[in-house]
Amino acid sequence: MADQHALRRARGGGGAARRAERTAVKIEAAKYIERKIPNYGMLDEATLEIIEKNAETVLEEVGVNFVDNPQALEIWRKAGAKVDGERVYIPRGLARELCKTAPAKFTQHARNPDRNVEIGGDTLVLAPVYGPPFVRDADGGRRYATMDDFTKFVKLGYMSKYLHHSGGTVCEPTDVPVNKRHLDMLHAHMVYSDKPFMGAVTEPSRAQDSVEMCEILFGKDFVQQNTVMTSLINVNSPLTFDSIMMGAMEIYARNNQACILSPFIVGGAMSPVSVMGTLTQVLAECLAGIAYNQLIRPGAPVIMGCFVTSIDMNSGAPTFGTPEATQILNGAGQLARRLNLPFRSGGGLCGSKLPDAQAAYETAHTHNAALLGGVNFMLHACGWLEGGLVASFEKFVMDADQLGILHRLAAGIATDENAQAMDAIFEVGPGGHYLGCEHTQSNFKEAFWRTDLLDYKPFETWDEEGARDTQTLAKMRVTKLLNDYQQPALDPAIAAALDEYIKAKKASMPDALV
Amino acid sequence: MADQHALRRARGGGGAARRAERTAVKIEAAKYIERKIPNYGMLDEATLEIIEKNAETVLEEVGVNFVDNPQALEIWRKAGAKVDGERVYIPRGLARELCKTAPAKFTQHARNPDRNVEIGGDTLVLAPVYGPPFVRDADGGRRYATMDDFTKFVKLGYMSKYLHHSGGTVCEPTDVPVNKRHLDMLHAHMVYSDKPFMGAVTEPSRAQDSVEMCEILFGKDFVQQNTVMTSLINVNSPLTFDSIMMGAMEIYARNNQACILSPFIVGGAMSPVSVMGTLTQVLAECLAGIAYNQLIRPGAPVIMGCFVTSIDMNSGAPTFGTPEATQILNGAGQLARRLNLPFRSGGGLCGSKLPDAQAAYETAHTHNAALLGGVNFMLHACGWLEGGLVASFEKFVMDADQLGILHRLAAGIATDENAQAMDAIFEVGPGGHYLGCEHTQSNFKEAFWRTDLLDYKPFETWDEEGARDTQTLAKMRVTKLLNDYQQPALDPAIAAALDEYIKAKKASMPDALV
């Protein structure tokens, strides 16, 4: 491992890069979270066992569809499933058995080894919003996202101390043709950040392009021996695996790259309207998808995902931060741990159109549920607005600030003699004041988490300064972070090779709309 | 018990009251929460034992002050403590032993028996903000609170489905002389609501007035045999019990009325700057205060309270919704359960000046911590703004709506055959849609919690309707609830007797400023 680091430092460390490093502003980056506090389990053993039994019944008797994918059907047949048309009936226990080869924990490498993340076990890795076609900011309102917006979000992510991961489609750059977008998006993650990132999944060939770009960035051997991308494979719930997503997953698995196998469910529409029914379907889908991943390459890193929202039966709108979403997240975490698999869920999810109180209530519910529910990889941790239709600049920095709270909570409390503070209690005594005492003086700097954004000022100061609300403070912070941003050093030879690859790729095909 | 209900129904049920009842709008009122989900314990056994050991050391070696209260010193001396001046040194184990006579759970009666609450064990009772000298609303901004504001908050509390308790000083009516305020405040709770409420604590004589007014409302015998008030007794941290609060507590305990014995701590100022040091002091104070309560009347209902905020060391401002506050709340809950005592903490606490995203993040953190941390009585559950300096009309209804989430989460999930939804999964199958299936149709009305306030509309509708943020929606809801309000029926003879009592009391003393 140390050798690999040395190798990669050398790769990233040409003369120009070293010169750039010397003049760079030092940015703060927190290590991924390692929980020192227990997980919370909302469901009891008996309930979990019923869900597991029912999920096996679904796999065996209802089956799952692998669509437009004869090779997948053949693989399942050989593995012992009964295949009828595109329907795969998986005998009780088979999928769970196949899942056992998936690692409980894996390392995703970043081009800066200090930004490597461990995914699984007690860790929690935080990644930004994924997928919105729109952006919103306080000045410009809501509009279609562009590549310029995308780049700004990557820069904000790089500057966000508590964000461990650069993410993937932080917004859809709608000004770039659909079949070429992934090249520009990957390029932005590779050059404007040094944190780990996600690969393209909208077409198997784009997954292949992602692998090839990583081979330029990390070296071909390194990519084959290490995981350098974690990519999002959604299931077409209920119980359907389409050839595009499966095709992308096949490429990633064959290249030992990580996938998040993730049912994307609006409860009551794509799954039963009940929590237990939804958990049963989620588990069945994850078992089938992860088993298939392991059939492609046993031991490939894979994350059990669960993206579930409830639905407002009045408007049909998906709803976020609701108690049912918390229950499902928590139960899915328990099920993932019983499978010994890394778990993805949560995020700064909300339905609100604005980064207002509704957005914050809903986001905080999901952040808290994810921390205590044992989530290992939290996509959408910051920036999500309006049910994921919008990436919000202000909400990005608001949520990113909140992520500091998760770090602090996860660390647990100090229990040593200094933390017990008996000297202080004896020194101050009844009726005294702790502000001046020695223990306070020597501990106050690290004693309390402190926001980089929210208002803690006295009323009069706050009022004189314009009585600013959170969105206004966030707008100022977005401007400051983008002004302060400095690009992390990258070997110019690698940068040039990436440019060349992208140029050739783009020239090789006409623009397309899908 | 059934007899008492019948008796009280009869008291409340004169002819006029019955007529009023027939024409009244039926308001919805949720039962107090009974948790069907486990509590969350953040601290391990070893840490809890150290805190308990250290707290006993504090009581024995540092001691606590009972100020201006010779009778208390005498009681402690007789109980086996060492008294030196006003300092009481409590031998290891004595306070914990004395606490054992306090009930683990008790009933607080309301004048409407359907609104009675159980406090302790698995329950969670929600009460509104307490104490702010200012109010804020979207139109008028921030200003000193008046009796008119107070009455409006009581009405909003009565109209809030998920609020079980009318509270106490929902704001300070600064237009009424200090020594007469409690009469008008209690009167408002008694006549504008039929939910349980809190008594006055700002002077022992005002606690006595509170008991006497309850004797008019409930009947003298009923008050002596039952708990009809839960009142807030703050400790002057560190380790000091003043004669005003203790005097009020003595009156309540003697009359079998419940007290919340509650350290009020800004960590780093009134307690050590560390979580473990603060928990040690909180436990020592609670042990001493509750033990004293039980010395006054063994078996009197008493709640172990913990109101702790962190402090911003830059501005000196108290901060809310921080990770340290969550850690302390959670640890204090564990300590309370080990004492087998009801636990008070939490609330919709925030430092924000406005009901904006900051307010909501901070509030949601504390709401969630309180639910999972085993809180039995949550004061400040709604309406709290700006570190408790302000009662906000908009935030009151925003938070009160959020309390529905706590109810839903606490209920756990259904696990019966209908909830398992296997029929639905078989019916819909891979690639199908659940919206039309029979299971969805017969379950959707109760399937998901639904807000009464937040925006779930499609973007276009929301935009056409004025792109309203949460505060704007909340303002509309405040207006609607106050318009819809109808006073609950009360026997006119009782109403007249209360008026007469207050009139006589007010006439008996000149206005005073303290």
Chai-1 contact restraints between the chains, C-beta under 6 A:
chainA,res_idxA,chainB,res_idxB,connection_type,confidence,min_distance_angstrom,max_distance_angstrom,comment,restraint_id
A,I37,B,M42,contact,1.0,0.0,6.0,A-B,restraint_1
A,Y40,B,Y40,contact,1.0,0.0,6.0,A-B,restraint_2
A,M42,B,I37,contact,1.0,0.0,6.0,A-B,restraint_3
A,T47,B,T415,contact,1.0,0.0,6.0,A-B,restraint_4
A,N54,B,Q420,contact,1.0,0.0,6.0,A-B,restraint_5
A,N54,B,M422,contact,1.0,0.0,6.0,A-B,restraint_6
A,V58,B,I425,contact,1.0,0.0,6.0,A-B,restraint_7
A,V62,B,F426,contact,1.0,0.0,6.0,A-B,restraint_8
A,V62,B,G429,contact,1.0,0.0,6.0,A-B,restraint_9
A,V64,B,P430,contact,1.0,0.0,6.0,A-B,restraint_10
A,N65,B,P430,contact,1.0,0.0,6.0,A-B,restraint_11
A,N65,B,G431,contact,1.0,0.0,6.0,A-B,restraint_12
A,L239,B,P430,contact,1.0,0.0,6.0,A-B,restraint_13
A,T240,B,P430,contact,1.0,0.0,6.0,A-B,restraint_14
A,T240,B,G431,contact,1.0,0.0,6.0,A-B,restraint_15
A,G268,B,Y434,contact,1.0,0.0,6.0,A-B,restraint_16
A,G268,B,T440,contact,1.0,0.0,6.0,A-B,restraint_17
A,A269,B,Y434,contact,1.0,0.0,6.0,A-B,restraint_18
A,A269,B,L435,contact,1.0,0.0,6.0,A-B,restraint_19
A,P272,B,A421,contact,1.0,0.0,6.0,A-B,restraint_20
A,P272,B,A424,contact,1.0,0.0,6.0,A-B,restraint_21
A,P272,B,H439,contact,1.0,0.0,6.0,A-B,restraint_22
A,V273,B,T440,contact,1.0,0.0,6.0,A-B,restraint_23
A,V273,B,N443,contact,1.0,0.0,6.0,A-B,restraint_24
A,V273,B,F444,contact,1.0,0.0,6.0,A-B,restraint_25
A,V273,B,A447,contact,1.0,0.0,6.0,A-B,restraint_26
A,S274,B,A419,contact,1.0,0.0,6.0,A-B,restraint_27
A,S274,B,A421,contact,1.0,0.0,6.0,A-B,restraint_28
A,V275,B,I413,contact,1.0,0.0,6.0,A-B,restraint_29
A,M276,B,I413,contact,1.0,0.0,6.0,A-B,restraint_30
A,M276,B,T415,contact,1.0,0.0,6.0,A-B,restraint_31
A,M276,B,A419,contact,1.0,0.0,6.0,A-B,restraint_32
A,M276,B,Q420,contact,1.0,0.0,6.0,A-B,restraint_33
A,G277,B,A421,contact,1.0,0.0,6.0,A-B,restraint_34
A,S310,B,F448,contact,1.0,0.0,6.0,A-B,restraint_35
A,D312,B,Y456,contact,1.0,0.0,6.0,A-B,restraint_36
A,M313,B,F444,contact,1.0,0.0,6.0,A-B,restraint_37
A,S315,B,Y456,contact,1.0,0.0,6.0,A-B,restraint_38
A,S315,B,K457,contact,1.0,0.0,6.0,A-B,restraint_39
A,A317,B,Y456,contact,1.0,0.0,6.0,A-B,restraint_40
A,T319,B,Y456,contact,1.0,0.0,6.0,A-B,restraint_41
A,T322,B,W449,contact,1.0,0.0,6.0,A-B,restraint_42
A,P323,B,I405,contact,1.0,0.0,6.0,A-B,restraint_43
A,P323,B,R408,contact,1.0,0.0,6.0,A-B,restraint_44
A,P323,B,L409,contact,1.0,0.0,6.0,A-B,restraint_45
A,P323,B,W449,contact,1.0,0.0,6.0,A-B,restraint_46
A,E324,B,F448,contact,1.0,0.0,6.0,A-B,restraint_47
A,Q327,B,I413,contact,1.0,0.0,6.0,A-B,restraint_48
A,K353,B,W462,contact,1.0,0.0,6.0,A-B,restraint_49
A,L354,B,D469,contact,1.0,0.0,6.0,A-B,restraint_50
A,P355,B,A357,contact,1.0,0.0,6.0,A-B,restraint_51
A,D356,B,A357,contact,1.0,0.0,6.0,A-B,restraint_52
A,D356,B,D469,contact,1.0,0.0,6.0,A-B,restraint_53
A,D356,B,T470,contact,1.0,0.0,6.0,A-B,restraint_54
A,A357,B,P355,contact,1.0,0.0,6.0,A-B,restraint_55
A,A357,B,D356,contact,1.0,0.0,6.0,A-B,restraint_56
A,A357,B,A357,contact,1.0,0.0,6.0,A-B,restraint_57
A,A357,B,A360,contact,1.0,0.0,6.0,A-B,restraint_58
A,A357,B,M398,contact,1.0,0.0,6.0,A-B,restraint_59
A,A357,B,T470,contact,1.0,0.0,6.0,A-B,restraint_60
A,Q358,B,L454,contact,1.0,0.0,6.0,A-B,restraint_61
A,Q358,B,T470,contact,1.0,0.0,6.0,A-B,restraint_62
A,A360,B,A357,contact,1.0,0.0,6.0,A-B,restraint_63
A,A360,B,A360,contact,1.0,0.0,6.0,A-B,restraint_64
A,A360,B,Y361,contact,1.0,0.0,6.0,A-B,restraint_65
A,Y361,B,A360,contact,1.0,0.0,6.0,A-B,restraint_66
A,Y361,B,A364,contact,1.0,0.0,6.0,A-B,restraint_67
A,Y361,B,Q402,contact,1.0,0.0,6.0,A-B,restraint_68
A,A364,B,Y361,contact,1.0,0.0,6.0,A-B,restraint_69
A,A364,B,A364,contact,1.0,0.0,6.0,A-B,restraint_70
A,A364,B,H365,contact,1.0,0.0,6.0,A-B,restraint_71
A,H365,B,A364,contact,1.0,0.0,6.0,A-B,restraint_72
A,N368,B,N368,contact,1.0,0.0,6.0,A-B,restraint_73
A,M398,B,A357,contact,1.0,0.0,6.0,A-B,restraint_74
A,Q402,B,Y361,contact,1.0,0.0,6.0,A-B,restraint_75
A,I405,B,P323,contact,1.0,0.0,6.0,A-B,restraint_76
A,R408,B,P323,contact,1.0,0.0,6.0,A-B,restraint_77
A,L409,B,P323,contact,1.0,0.0,6.0,A-B,restraint_78
A,I413,B,V275,contact,1.0,0.0,6.0,A-B,restraint_79
A,I413,B,M276,contact,1.0,0.0,6.0,A-B,restraint_80
A,I413,B,Q327,contact,1.0,0.0,6.0,A-B,restraint_81
A,T415,B,T47,contact,1.0,0.0,6.0,A-B,restraint_82
A,T415,B,M276,contact,1.0,0.0,6.0,A-B,restraint_83
A,A419,B,S274,contact,1.0,0.0,6.0,A-B,restraint_84
A,A419,B,M276,contact,1.0,0.0,6.0,A-B,restraint_85
A,Q420,B,N54,contact,1.0,0.0,6.0,A-B,restraint_86
A,Q420,B,M276,contact,1.0,0.0,6.0,A-B,restraint_87
A,A421,B,P272,contact,1.0,0.0,6.0,A-B,restraint_88
A,A421,B,S274,contact,1.0,0.0,6.0,A-B,restraint_89
A,A421,B,G277,contact,1.0,0.0,6.0,A-B,restraint_90
A,M422,B,N54,contact,1.0,0.0,6.0,A-B,restraint_91
A,A424,B,P272,contact,1.0,0.0,6.0,A-B,restraint_92
A,I425,B,V58,contact,1.0,0.0,6.0,A-B,restraint_93
A,F426,B,V62,contact,1.0,0.0,6.0,A-B,restraint_94
A,G429,B,V62,contact,1.0,0.0,6.0,A-B,restraint_95
A,P430,B,V64,contact,1.0,0.0,6.0,A-B,restraint_96
A,P430,B,N65,contact,1.0,0.0,6.0,A-B,restraint_97
A,P430,B,L239,contact,1.0,0.0,6.0,A-B,restraint_98
A,P430,B,T240,contact,1.0,0.0,6.0,A-B,restraint_99
A,G431,B,N65,contact,1.0,0.0,6.0,A-B,restraint_100
A,G431,B,T240,contact,1.0,0.0,6.0,A-B,restraint_101
A,Y434,B,G268,contact,1.0,0.0,6.0,A-B,restraint_102
A,Y434,B,A269,contact,1.0,0.0,6.0,A-B,restraint_103
A,L435,B,A269,contact,1.0,0.0,6.0,A-B,restraint_104
A,H439,B,P272,contact,1.0,0.0,6.0,A-B,restraint_105
A,T440,B,G268,contact,1.0,0.0,6.0,A-B,restraint_106
A,T440,B,V273,contact,1.0,0.0,6.0,A-B,restraint_107
A,N443,B,V273,contact,1.0,0.0,6.0,A-B,restraint_108
A,F444,B,V273,contact,1.0,0.0,6.0,A-B,restraint_109
A,F444,B,M313,contact,1.0,0.0,6.0,A-B,restraint_110
A,A447,B,V273,contact,1.0,0.0,6.0,A-B,restraint_111
A,F448,B,S310,contact,1.0,0.0,6.0,A-B,restraint_112
A,F448,B,E324,contact,1.0,0.0,6.0,A-B,restraint_113
A,W449,B,T322,contact,1.0,0.0,6.0,A-B,restraint_114
A,W449,B,P323,contact,1.0,0.0,6.0,A-B,restraint_115
A,L454,B,Q358,contact,1.0,0.0,6.0,A-B,restraint_116
A,Y456,B,D312,contact,1.0,0.0,6.0,A-B,restraint_117
A,Y456,B,S315,contact,1.0,0.0,6.0,A-B,restraint_118
A,Y456,B,A317,contact,1.0,0.0,6.0,A-B,restraint_119
A,Y456,B,T319,contact,1.0,0.0,6.0,A-B,restraint_120
A,K457,B,S315,contact,1.0,0.0,6.0,A-B,restraint_121
A,W462,B,K353,contact,1.0,0.0,6.0,A-B,restraint_122
A,D469,B,L354,contact,1.0,0.0,6.0,A-B,restraint_123
A,D469,B,D356,contact,1.0,0.0,6.0,A-B,restraint_124
A,T470,B,D356,contact,1.0,0.0,6.0,A-B,restraint_125
A,T470,B,A357,contact,1.0,0.0,6.0,A-B,restraint_126
A,T470,B,Q358,contact,1.0,0.0,6.0,A-B,restraint_127
